Amino acid sequence: MKMKYEIPIIYKSCKTYTIEADNLQDAITESLKMFLSEPDENYLDDSFEIDDVIEDYMENFDIEKSINEL
């Protein structure tokens, strides 16, 4: 008799959000709100990250501040 296996496969996906905001901090907070409001039953809690390309804006931001504002 064959056995049944559940094999989790983790993958990354990248989606870009175009946000109008006064500063990078506000833009990140708003993009996180949008991202987290999209239903995805396979999403792993707290597995998101902001891509390094954000450094191109030459502004500081605090990801924890954005998360706490949600």
N, C-alpha and C positions, 0 to 999 in steps of 0.2 A: 504494500500500500504506500502510495506517495504521501509525503508530509507537506503541509502547507507552511510556507515561510512568508514573513512580512519583512521586507527589506527596505529600510528608509533610504532615500536618495536625497541628498541635500544639494541644492544648486543656488546660484546667485542670479538675480535678474536686476537689470538697471532700468529705472524709469526717471525721466527728467521732468520736473515741474517748473513751469514758468510762473514766477511770482513777482508781483509789483509790491514793493515795500520801501520803507524809509531807510532800512539798513539790513545788513546781512543777518543779524540776530533775528529780526522780525520775519525775514524771508524764510529762514530755516524753521522757525516755529510754525509758520503757516504751511510750509511744505510737509512737515511732519503730521500736522492735523489732516491734511489731504491724504497722505499716504496711509495713515492709520485708520481712516474712515472707509477705505476701500475693502470690501469683504474678500477674504481669502482664507478658506478653511485649512489651508496647508501652511499658513504663516507661522513661523516659530516665534513666540513672544520674545521681544527685545533682541531680535536678531538683525535689525536694520543697522546700517552705518552710513555716514555721510561720506561720499567719495572725496578723495584727495584733491580732485580738480577744483574744489571749493577754495583752495588756497590762492587761486588766480585772482580772487577779489581783493586780496591784500587787506582784509578786515578781520578783526578778532571776533570770535563768537564763543559762547558757552553752551555746549550741547545739553548739559544737565539743566541749565536754566530753561531752555526750550522744552525739554521733556517735562519739567515741573509745571510749566504753564499749560500743559495739556490737561 
